[in-house]
Amino acid sequence: MRDGLTRGPRWKSPILALVLLTAASPAGGADPNTKISLHPAVTAVAPGATFEVGILFNLAEGWHIYWKNPGDAGLPPRIVWKLPPGFEVGELRFPVPRRHRDPGNLATNVLEGEPVLLQSLTAPKDLKPGDKVALTAELQWLVCKEACVPERKSVSIELPVGGTTTDLNPADREILQAARRALPIPPDRAKYVRVTPSTTVRSVSPGQSFEVVLEVEVAAGHHIQSNQPPQEALIPTHVFLESDPGLGFGKTSYPPPKDGRHPQLGKTSEYRGKAPIRIPVQVHDDAEGPRVRIAGLLTSQACNDKGGTCYPPEYVAWSLELPVETRSAGLSPRGTNTSPQVVPTPPGAPAEIPPEGDPLQRFLARLGLPGLLLGCFIYGLFINATPCVLPLFSIKILGFVQQAHESRRRALVLGLAFGAGVMVFFVLLGFLAARGSNVLQFPVAVIALGAVVMALALSMLGVYTLQVPTAATKLEDRIGQEGVLASFGKGALAPVLGFACTGPLLAGIFGWATQQPPRMAVVAFLTTGLGMAAPYILLGANPNWLRFLPKPGPWMVTFERIMGFLLLGMVIWLLNPLVTQIGAEGLQWTLVFLVVVGTACWVLGKIDFNMSLGQRWNYRGGAGALVLASGVLIYGWFYPLGAAHAEIPWQPWSVEAVESAVNSGETAFVDFTAAYCTVCKVNKKVAINTPEVRAKMNALGIVPFQGDFTSGDPRIFEFLQKHGRAGVPLDLIYPAGKPDRPIILPPNLTKKYLLEKLDQAGPSSAP
């Protein structure tokens, strides 16, 4: 290969691969290095249904297998399914790997412990209930320690065919939940970094060299570790690249870090703000197919600038696709474009969204660019049908005709001017959205946007009346007679005059648009504006078509109420990112805040316009003070947003896991909790999840385990009964080497008491 680039999925050293494979002991299903088991997500297969199967590799201590791109050496696992006719198999999904240095300074990407590979199976629709289906997986893999051993095994499970799938058993549920948590997350779920891939070319051709720039933007007030942190306890920023048979990759170039200092660790090496990572890519001469896919995942560990708290690492998946063209497409023989420019992921070919991503985003991604633009255009048309805009609609068109003295040409010119004003308003919103840096990344913006849409939805449900901004109505009155400039100005004001209906709709599209590439955000708003402007232009040219429009009447009230409920559904979608940003407890506090917002709207609804101006402002001030005070109390005191991300890195509880950790010399803290347990939440707030306790656990090397009793896990119930409890909370501390003598804590904890007991248990003694 030219330029030292390694070829796609092939080994960096074919000779080394041959030596390892031929020197290894023969493969066999009885080899003790690996145990394989299948764990389906269902206990019965429904005809036509898609379900997941987890392939669990239980590896002997010290042994490892390889990721989908093994690196400089190794082979990834290979799975061939033997299924009944009609079954379809989805993409094999891998957990996040670990970077490993083999003898000879070879860098490989490995999986250790009990990795689970996930794969989706889709059953045919003609399965008959009552039958049984056998699912067989033929596996081949390379497992390594000091030496490498190729192994193979065939594993099978048999499932009944049922009308609907049923819940899986607890053991499979725990394995699959852990497997999903081990997968990389999509870019929109990252808390501390925004990852944007771009290229220096628009398309590629065989033999071409180019560069991928991975723009990593770190959240304000935070930093991430560099690719070579000086402390072993810190996790480096690293890019894992997936293989593509048509591509080779050069050495990844990381930006120069900045020096920092950690209170406990001393000198650190950090990235702040924007950190571009550069990846040289070469297209193989034998590359085929209409597109090549460049994908991978970014690992990073973020720390808070103020407190120095370092959070668990994030693993963010990213990808982009480029069309493959011939050399005649304006590229030089070396593959250098004559006018290179940075091109983000093409809007028409959205990055792949993992199955656990947002369902709405998956649906929009499947539409492609034409479908998205058609949806935006219809969205703009729909705004005209809202009760706030429809009465304004006919008046404006008739105004064009009257001012033009029945001249169709003049009416068309005025309609065009009015439509242009509407579109300018939307384009300005598009530029704001393009600069919004994905407002849904930030919990404060998500909560504020959700509260605004909630308030506007309640206005449509009749809780209170939202008035048109006075300044806008006065400005429109001053514009005067219909001229071209006057029509343009009134067009720009039309969405504002109908704000009671357009506001929540625009809030929804604004939140979505900030998640798109900047140019896509502007195009989306431009197309939405064209949708709203189109009827004014068409009816300005053909005023007689006004007779086909529905007349204002009582139906508009019903329509407005229906829209109000739809907007409440939009609130649910807007709040969805909070689940991963501030956790379930933060989402619960946000729902409390929205209840207060609803109460404030009810206070506004008590305003009687026969009241004096002072009385009306008293109600308005009271409603505003209620919202402000609740926001300060909830997010400044009860659940501070700045501290909501600092969580204890819980491991899932099991008797075996705790005993293994304690017997190996580790001190363990075990917390049994449930989503409905108020005392549990108070304990977390005042004692367990406090900076002092987290620091103490880190200093003593204590391993935290958590058992969730929300669904009534029978194993946890049996364990609670053995310790004299009928329910949660139950908290225990196991000193190192003493699995039979835990320190049992009382139901109500204080920070001081918990710190004393942690000191009493002592530090982990494991090496």
ZAMARGU-4260 file (C-alpha; in steps of 0.2 Angstrom, whole numbers, plus 5000, padded with zeros to 4 digits):
<rodrens>
0) 5000/5000/5000 | 5005/5018/4996 | 5009/5031/5010 | 5009/5017/5024 | 4990/5016/5024
5) 4983/4999/5031 | 4970/4990/5020 | 4952/4989/5027 | 4949/4973/5037 | 4965/4964/5032
10) 4979/4961/5045 | 4994/4973/5045 | 5005/4958/5045 | 4998/4943/5035 | 5014/4933/5040
15) 5010/4936/5059 | 4992/4930/5056 | 4998/4914/5048 | 5010/4911/5062 | 4997/4913/5075
20) 4984/4902/5067 | 4996/4888/5062 | 5005/4888/5079 | 4988/4888/5089 | 4981/4872/5096
25) 4966/4865/5086 | 4949/4873/5088 | 4935/4864/5097 | 4919/4867/5105 | 4925/4860/5122
30) 4940/4872/5123 | 4939/4880/5141 | 4945/4897/5135 | 4928/4903/5129 | 4910/4898/5134
35) 4896/4903/5121 | 4878/4905/5125 | 4863/4913/5116 | 4851/4925/5124 | 4835/4930/5115
40) 4825/4945/5119 | 4809/4935/5118 | 4802/4919/5124 | 4791/4916/5109 | 4793/4922/5091
45) 4779/4932/5083 | 4776/4930/5065 | 4784/4945/5056 | 4792/4952/5072 | 4810/4958/5074
50) 4819/4953/5090 | 4837/4954/5097 | 4848/4939/5101 | 4863/4942/5112 | 4878/4930/5109
55) 4888/4930/5125 | 4906/4926/5125 | 4912/4920/5143 | 4931/4922/5142 | 4943/4914/5154
60) 4953/4927/5164 | 4966/4936/5155 | 4960/4930/5138 | 4952/4941/5124 | 4943/4941/5107
65) 4944/4955/5094 | 4932/4969/5089 | 4925/4971/5072 | 4941/4980/5067 | 4954/4970/5076
70) 4968/4983/5072 | 4986/4978/5068 | 4983/4959/5071 | 4969/4947/5076 | 4952/4942/5068
75) 4935/4947/5072 | 4922/4934/5077 | 4912/4927/5062 | 4894/4921/5065 | 4884/4912/5052
80) 4866/4909/5056 | 4856/4893/5051 | 4838/4898/5052 | 4821/4892/5045 | 4817/4898/5028
85) 4811/4917/5027 | 4821/4923/5042 | 4832/4939/5040 | 4847/4944/5049 | 4852/4961/5054
90) 4869/4969/5057 | 4880/4962/5070 | 4883/4975/5084 | 4899/4975/5095 | 4902/4982/5112
95) 4915/4996/5115 | 4933/4988/5113 | 4948/4991/5123 | 4965/4997/5115 | 4978/4983/5118
100) 4997/4983/5115 | 5003/4966/5109 | 5021/4960/5109 | 5030/4969/5095 | 5021/4985/5099
105) 5006/4979/5089 | 4990/4989/5093 | 4974/4979/5093 | 4956/4982/5098 | 4950/4968/5110
110) 4935/4963/5120 | 4937/4955/5137 | 4927/4947/5151 | 4909/4943/5146 | 4906/4953/5130
115) 4889/4951/5121 | 4887/4954/5102 | 4869/4959/5097 | 4860/4954/5081 | 4842/4957/5076
120) 4832/4943/5068 | 4816/4945/5058 | 4804/4931/5057 | 4794/4928/5042 | 4775/4932/5042
125) 4769/4914/5038 | 4775/4906/5054 | 4761/4896/5062 | 4757/4899/5081 | 4760/4882/5090
130) 4775/4878/5080 | 4793/4879/5086 | 4808/4887/5077 | 4827/4882/5080 | 4839/4896/5079
135) 4857/4890/5076 | 4873/4900/5076 | 4889/4894/5069 | 4903/4904/5077 | 4922/4905/5073
140) 4933/4917/5083 | 4951/4919/5089 | 4954/4920/5107 | 4971/4926/5113 | 4982/4928/5129
145) 5001/4924/5127 | 4996/4913/5112 | 4981/4914/5101 | 4969/4899/5099 | 4956/4898/5085
150) 4940/4891/5091 | 4923/4887/5084 | 4906/4881/5091 | 4888/4879/5086 | 4875/4884/5098
155) 4856/4883/5096 | 4840/4888/5105 | 4822/4883/5101 | 4808/4895/5103 | 4789/4892/5101
160) 4779/4903/5089 | 4766/4914/5097 | 4754/4927/5092 | 4764/4940/5101 | 4781/4940/5110
165) 4782/4938/5128 | 4793/4945/5142 | 4810/4937/5143 | 4816/4929/5158 | 4826/4939/5171
170) 4843/4931/5167 | 4842/4935/5149 | 4835/4953/5153 | 4850/4957/5163 | 4862/4951/5150
175) 4853/4960/5136 | 4852/4976/5146 | 4870/4976/5150 | 4874/4972/5132 | 4864/4988/5126
180) 4873/4998/5139 | 4890/4993/5132 | 4886/4999/5115 | 4892/5015/5109 | 4879/5029/5109
185) 4873/5040/5094 | 4880/5058/5094 | 4864/5066/5100 | 4865/5057/5116 | 4883/5062/5121
190) 4883/5073/5136 | 4900/5082/5135 | 4906/5082/5117 | 4898/5085/5100 | 4906/5075/5087
195) 4904/5081/5068 | 4913/5071/5054 | 4918/5080/5038 | 4928/5077/5023 | 4939/5087/5011
200) 4930/5080/4996 | 4912/5078/4989 | 4915/5061/4981 | 4929/5048/4980 | 4936/5037/4966
205) 4948/5022/4966 | 4966/5027/4971 | 4961/5043/4979 | 4968/5050/4995 | 4959/5062/5006
210) 4956/5067/5024 | 4942/5065/5037 | 4941/5078/5050 | 4932/5073/5066 | 4927/5089/5074
215) 4926/5086/5093 | 4917/5101/5102 | 4919/5100/5121 | 4904/5107/5132 | 4907/5123/5140
220) 4915/5122/5158 | 4922/5105/5154 | 4938/5097/5147 | 4942/5080/5140 | 4958/5070/5142
225) 4970/5071/5128 | 4975/5055/5118 | 4990/5053/5129 | 4985/5058/5147 | 5000/5057/5159
230) 4990/5048/5173 | 4985/5030/5170 | 4969/5033/5180 | 4962/5044/5166 | 4955/5038/5150
235) 4962/5045/5134 | 4953/5052/5119 | 4954/5039/5105 | 4946/5035/5089 | 4942/5017/5084
240) 4939/5015/5065 | 4927/5002/5058 | 4934/4992/5043 | 4928/4995/5025 | 4934/4983/5011
245) 4937/4998/5000 | 4947/5009/5011 | 4963/5010/5020 | 4967/5022/5035 | 4983/5031/5039
250) 4989/5036/5057 | 4976/5046/5066 | 4982/5064/5070 | 4977/5071/5087 | 4978/5090/5091
255) 4991/5096/5103 | 4984/5096/5121 | 4984/5109/5134 | 4992/5107/5151 | 4981/5107/5166
260) 4981/5102/5184 | 4970/5090/5194 | 4968/5092/5213 | 4972/5074/5216 | 4981/5068/5201
265) 4993/5083/5198 | 4997/5087/5180 | 4985/5083/5166 | 4984/5084/5147 | 4967/5091/5141
270) 4957/5096/5126 | 4945/5111/5128 | 4933/5120/5116 | 4935/5112/5098 | 4948/5098/5095
275) 4949/5093/5077 | 4955/5075/5074 | 4962/5071/5057 | 4961/5054/5049 | 4970/5050/5032
280) 4960/5039/5021 | 4964/5031/5004 | 4952/5022/4992 | 4958/5006/4986 | 4961/5003/4967
285) 4948/4989/4968 | 4935/4999/4977 | 4917/4995/4971 | 4900/5000/4975 | 4890/5016/4974
290) 4896/5023/4991 | 4909/5020/5004 | 4906/5021/5023 | 4918/5029/5035 | 4913/5025/5053
295) 4920/5023/5070 | 4918/5028/5088 | 4926/5041/5099 | 4930/5037/5117 | 4933/5052/5129
300) 4932/5056/5147 | 4926/5073/5152 | 4930/5082/5168 | 4922/5098/5176 | 4933/5113/5176
305) 4927/5120/5193 | 4926/5105/5204 | 4939/5094/5195 | 4926/5079/5195 | 4929/5067/5181
310) 4914/5058/5174 | 4913/5040/5167 | 4919/5039/5149 | 4908/5042/5134 | 4908/5031/5118
315) 4901/5040/5103 | 4897/5032/5087 | 4899/5042/5071 | 4899/5039/5052 | 4897/5047/5035
320) 4895/5041/5017 | 4903/5047/5001 | 4898/5042/4983 | 4911/5033/4973 | 4915/5040/4956
325) 4927/5037/4942 | 4943/5047/4939 | 4934/5057/4926 | 4924/5066/4940 | 4936/5081/4941
330) 4949/5073/4951 | 4968/5072/4948 | 4977/5055/4947 | 4982/5057/4966 | 4964/5060/4970
335) 4966/5078/4975 | 4950/5088/4971 | 4954/5104/4962 | 4943/5115/4973 | 4942/5106/4990
340) 4930/5111/5003 | 4924/5104/5020 | 4908/5095/5018 | 4898/5088/5033 | 4888/5072/5032
345) 4877/5074/5017 | 4859/5078/5022 | 4852/5067/5009 | 4862/5052/5017 | 4860/5054/5036
350) 4872/5045/5047 | 4867/5028/5052 | 4856/5029/5068 | 4858/5014/5080 | 4842/5004/5084
355) 4841/5012/5101 | 4841/5030/5094 | 4826/5042/5094 | 4812/5034/5084 | 4807/5051/5076
360) 4825/5053/5070 | 4825/5036/5063 | 4809/5039/5053 | 4816/5056/5047 | 4832/5048/5042
365) 4823/5035/5031 | 4814/5049/5022 | 4830/5056/5014 | 4832/5074/5009 | 4817/5075/4997
370) 4805/5068/5010 | 4812/5079/5023 | 4809/5095/5012 | 4792/5089/5007 | 4788/5087/5026
375) 4794/5104/5029 | 4783/5112/5015 | 4768/5103/5021 | 4772/5109/5039 | 4772/5127/5032
380) 4755/5124/5023 | 4748/5117/5040 | 4752/5133/5049 | 4740/5143/5038 | 4726/5131/5043
385) 4728/5135/5062 | 4714/5145/5070 | 4725/5159/5073 | 4731/5161/5055 | 4716/5156/5045
390) 4705/5172/5049 | 4721/5183/5045 | 4723/5173/5029 | 4707/5178/5019 | 4708/5196/5025
395) 4726/5198/5018 | 4721/5191/5001 | 4706/5202/4999 | 4717/5217/5004 | 4728/5213/4990
400) 4714/5213/4978 | 4705/5229/4984 | 4721/5239/4985 | 4726/5233/4967 | 4708/5239/4961
405) 4704/5221/4955 | 4720/5220/4945 | 4726/5202/4945 | 4744/5207/4940 | 4745/5219/4954
410) 4737/5207/4966 | 4750/5194/4961 | 4764/5206/4964 | 4757/5210/4981 | 4755/5192/4985
415) 4773/5188/4980 | 4779/5203/4991 | 4769/5196/5006 | 4776/5178/5003 | 4794/5185/5002
420) 4791/5193/5019 | 4785/5177/5026 | 4800/5168/5019 | 4813/5181/5026 | 4806/5178/5043
425) 4808/5159/5042 | 4826/5161/5034 | 4831/5172/5049 | 4825/5158/5061 | 4834/5146/5050
430) 4851/5155/5053 | 4847/5156/5072 | 4844/5137/5072 | 4860/5134/5062 | 4870/5143/5075
435) 4860/5135/5089 | 4873/5121/5092 | 4860/5108/5094 | 4850/5116/5108 | 4843/5099/5113
440) 4861/5095/5119 | 4859/5107/5134 | 4847/5102/5148 | 4843/5121/5151 | 4838/5123/5133
445) 4827/5107/5133 | 4818/5112/5149 | 4815/5130/5143 | 4809/5124/5126 | 4798/5111/5134
450) 4790/5124/5146 | 4787/5136/5131 | 4778/5123/5121 | 4768/5117/5136 | 4762/5135/5140
455) 4757/5137/5122 | 4748/5120/5121 | 4738/5126/5137 | 4733/5141/5128 | 4726/5131/5114
460) 4717/5120/5127 | 4708/5136/5133 | 4717/5137/5150 | 4721/5155/5146 | 4721/5167/5131
465) 4738/5171/5123 | 4737/5188/5115 | 4746/5194/5099 | 4761/5205/5104 | 4755/5223/5105
470) 4771/5230/5097 | 4767/5218/5082 | 4749/5224/5080 | 4754/5242/5081 | 4768/5240/5069
475) 4756/5232/5056 | 4744/5247/5058 | 4757/5259/5055 | 4762/5251/5039 | 4747/5258/5030
480) 4741/5255/5012 | 4745/5239/5003 | 4761/5243/4993 | 4775/5231/4988 | 4786/5236/5003
485) 4771/5236/5014 | 4765/5219/5009 | 4783/5213/5012 | 4783/5220/5029 | 4766/5213/5034
490) 4772/5196/5027 | 4787/5196/5039 | 4774/5200/5053 | 4761/5187/5048 | 4769/5172/5058
495) 4771/5184/5073 | 4753/5190/5072 | 4748/5171/5073 | 4760/5167/5086 | 4748/5158/5098
500) 4747/5145/5084 | 4764/5147/5075 | 4774/5148/5091 | 4773/5130/5097 | 4775/5124/5079
505) 4790/5134/5076 | 4797/5129/5093 | 4796/5111/5088 | 4804/5113/5071 | 4818/5124/5079
510) 4822/5111/5091 | 4824/5098/5077 | 4833/5110/5066 | 4847/5113/5078 | 4851/5095/5078
515) 4854/5096/5059 | 4870/5102/5049 | 4869/5121/5048 | 4865/5121/5029 | 4851/5109/5032
520) 4843/5119/5046 | 4842/5135/5034 | 4835/5124/5020 | 4822/5116/5031 | 4816/5133/5038
525) 4817/5141/5020 | 4806/5126/5014 | 4794/5128/5028 | 4792/5147/5024 | 4789/5143/5006
530) 4775/5131/5012 | 4767/5145/5022 | 4769/5158/5008 | 4763/5147/4994 | 4744/5150/4997
535) 4747/5169/4998 | 4756/5169/4981 | 4743/5157/4973 | 4728/5166/4979 | 4735/5183/4975
540) 4735/5177/4957 | 4718/5168/4958 | 4707/5177/4971 | 4692/5167/4966 | 4700/5152/4974
545) 4696/5159/4991 | 4678/5152/4990 | 4686/5135/4992 | 4693/5139/5009 | 4684/5133/5025
550) 4675/5147/5033 | 4679/5152/5051 | 4666/5145/5063 | 4664/5134/5079 | 4675/5120/5071
555) 4690/5130/5074 | 4688/5129/5093 | 4688/5110/5091 | 4703/5110/5079 | 4712/5121/5092
560) 4709/5109/5106 | 4715/5095/5095 | 4731/5104/5091 | 4733/5108/5110 | 4734/5089/5114
565) 4746/5086/5099 | 4757/5099/5106 | 4757/5091/5123 | 4764/5076/5114 | 4777/5087/5106
570) 4782/5092/5124 | 4786/5073/5128 | 4797/5072/5112 | 4806/5088/5117 | 4810/5081/5135
575) 4816/5065/5129 | 4834/5070/5129 | 4833/5073/5147 | 4833/5055/5151 | 4851/5053/5147
580) 4856/5071/5151 | 4851/5073/5169 | 4844/5055/5173 | 4827/5049/5178 | 4827/5059/5194
585) 4830/5075/5184 | 4816/5071/5172 | 4804/5069/5187 | 4809/5086/5194 | 4806/5093/5177
590) 4789/5086/5176 | 4786/5095/5193 | 4792/5111/5185 | 4780/5109/5171 | 4766/5106/5183
595) 4770/5123/5191 | 4771/5131/5173 | 4753/5124/5170 | 4748/5132/5187 | 4755/5149/5181
600) 4745/5147/5165 | 4729/5144/5175 | 4733/5160/5185 | 4734/5170/5169 | 4718/5162/5164
605) 4710/5171/5179 | 4713/5188/5171 | 4697/5197/5167 | 4699/5211/5155 | 4686/5221/5165
610) 4700/5222/5178 | 4711/5238/5179 | 4728/5237/5171 | 4736/5236/5188 | 4726/5221/5193
615) 4730/5212/5177 | 4749/5215/5179 | 4747/5208/5197 | 4741/5192/5190 | 4755/5192/5177
620) 4768/5196/5189 | 4762/5182/5201 | 4762/5169/5187 | 4780/5174/5182 | 4786/5174/5200
625) 4778/5157/5202 | 4788/5150/5187 | 4804/5159/5192 | 4804/5154/5210 | 4800/5135/5206
630) 4814/5135/5193 | 4827/5142/5206 | 4821/5130/5219 | 4821/5115/5209 | 4836/5117/5198
635) 4846/5128/5210 | 4843/5118/5226 | 4833/5102/5225 | 4841/5095/5209 | 4856/5107/5203
640) 4858/5104/5184 | 4877/5107/5186 | 4879/5093/5198 | 4866/5081/5190 | 4879/5073/5179
645) 4891/5068/5193 | 4884/5050/5197 | 4892/5035/5205 | 4897/5023/5192 | 4885/5009/5198
650) 4888/4991/5193 | 4873/4979/5191 | 4871/4969/5207 | 4871/4950/5209 | 4877/4939/5223
655) 4891/4931/5212 | 4897/4948/5207 | 4898/4955/5224 | 4906/4939/5231 | 4919/4939/5217
660) 4924/4957/5220 | 4925/4955/5239 | 4935/4939/5238 | 4947/4947/5226 | 4951/4960/5239
665) 4939/4974/5235 | 4928/4984/5247 | 4910/4984/5240 | 4896/4996/5243 | 4879/4989/5239
670) 4863/4999/5237 | 4846/4992/5234 | 4833/5004/5227 | 4817/5007/5217 | 4810/5020/5206
675) 4795/5022/5218 | 4806/5023/5234 | 4805/5040/5241 | 4817/5036/5256 | 4830/5029/5243
680) 4829/5046/5233 | 4832/5056/5249 | 4847/5045/5254 | 4854/5048/5237 | 4852/5066/5238
685) 4858/5069/5256 | 4871/5055/5258 | 4875/5043/5245 | 4877/5054/5229 | 4886/5068/5237
690) 4904/5075/5232 | 4911/5070/5249 | 4905/5052/5248 | 4910/5050/5229 | 4927/5056/5234
695) 4928/5044/5248 | 4923/5029/5238 | 4936/5034/5225 | 4950/5037/5238 | 4946/5020/5246
700) 4944/5011/5229 | 4927/5005/5234 | 4917/4996/5220 | 4898/5002/5220 | 4884/4989/5216
705) 4866/4993/5214 | 4851/4982/5213 | 4835/4989/5206 | 4819/4982/5214 | 4807/4992/5204
710) 4800/4977/5194 | 4800/4966/5210 | 4816/4955/5205 | 4813/4939/5215 | 4832/4937/5218
715) 4833/4954/5227 | 4817/4950/5237 | 4824/4934/5243 | 4840/4944/5248 | 4830/4958/5257
720) 4821/4945/5267 | 4838/4936/5272 | 4843/4953/5279 | 4826/4956/5289 | 4819/4969/5276
725) 4802/4968/5267 | 4807/4981/5255 | 4820/4994/5250 | 4830/5004/5254 | 4844/4992/5260
730) 4862/4997/5260 | 4877/4987/5264 | 4896/4989/5265 | 4907/4973/5262 | 4925/4975/5269
735) 4938/4967/5258 | 4939/4948/5260 | 4924/4947/5271 | 4909/4942/5260 | 4899/4935/5275
740) 4901/4950/5286 | 4893/4965/5278 | 4890/4981/5288 | 4871/4984/5287 | 4866/5002/5286
745) 4850/5009/5293 | 4836/5014/5281 | 4838/5033/5284 | 4856/5039/5280 | 4866/5054/5283
750) 4882/5059/5275 | 4892/5060/5291 | 4886/5042/5296 | 4890/5035/5279 | 4907/5042/5278
755) 4911/5035/5295 | 4905/5018/5290 | 4916/5018/5274 | 4931/5022/5284 | 4927/5008/5296
760) 4926/4996/5281 | 4943/5001/5275 | 4950/5002/5257 | 4951/4989/5244 | 4967/4978/5245
765) 4966/4971/5228 | 4982/4975/5217
</rodrens>
